[in-house]
Structures are given as structure tokens and as C-alpha cells.
Amino acid sequence: MATLTTLTAQIKALEADIAAQLAAHPDAHIFTSLPRAGIVRAARLLAETGDCRARFPDPESLAGPAGVTPVTRRSGKHTSVGVR
């Protein structure tokens, strides 16, 4: 039980550090406004996309890699739409 308590405390501390670093970034408002993007996911997306704005000239070009666009899956006669 002591191990679980220690791990929980460390996770909370890391999440607080991530939130502080994300808040300091000038593009934080963009990534935190994405659907289903909590603090940790928004920070991860920001880290993965980097600061090269030329790679993503418009919101649609970022939405796909960010996982917030609908995806259609077809198999035979069955079609389903979901979000990655």
C-alpha cells in the first residue's frame, strides 16, 4: 500500500509540473481547446507537433494527427464512424 501511495504522490507532482510547463507555452490555449484534451494529452500533443507551425497551416491539418477527426471504418457491409 505504501508503494501505491508513493506512486500516486509522484504522479500528482509530475502532472502539476506538466500543467505549469504547458501554461507557460504561448500555444497552450490551442491545444487545451481541442476536444477530449486534458492537460497531459494537450502537453503530449504540443510536444509531438513541436514549434514548426508550417507543418500545420490550418486547424484541419492538425486535427487528424491530434486524433479529433471522425474516422470511417468499413468491413463488408458494416460501416462505423468513430474518433481515434
WOCOR-V20249 format. One record per run of one state. SS is the DSSP state (H for helix, E for strand, - for the rest). FROM is the first residue (numbers start at 0). LEN is the number of residues. If there is no record, write none. Layout:
# WOCOR-V20249
{{SS,FROM,LEN} {SS,FROM,LEN}}
This chain:
# WOCOR-V20249
{{-,0,1} {H,1,23} {-,24,3} {H,27,5} {-,32,6} {H,38,11} {-,49,3} {H,52,3} {-,55,3} {H,58,8} {-,66,3} {E,69,6} {-,75,2} {E,77,6} {-,83,1}}
